[in-house]
Amino acid sequence: MSSSDDGYVHDPSAFDDDGARAESPDDDWSDGPAHPETADREFDWRGWVVVGMIVVAFFIAPVAIHLWPPGVGYRFALLILPLIPALFLALTAVWATTRP
């Protein structure tokens, strides 16, 4: 390897006796990390939207399967019909937990 290589080069002198990385001026990636309790994680209207989707997925979808006409098809009633609320529940959960 040459000295102009931009890849990782192990430098044993950069570590102390315990094996921890010694502090250097360019190690600013850990300056002031936020504590998890300081994050705004209250159960607000987004949480209630997820609860509503859980109700739809676990109560309304099985009732719809039970009331679905038998002539439509077994595969549609038991595979596709529960998949629709499950997809919306997954999308809602990702939307509710992703915050700007």
Secondary structure, 3 states (H helix, E strand, C coil): CCCCCCCCCCCHHHECCCCCECCCCCCHHHCCCCCHHHCCCCCCHHHHHHHHHHHHHHHHHHHHHHHCCCCCCHHHHHHHHHHHHHHHHHHHHHHHHCCC
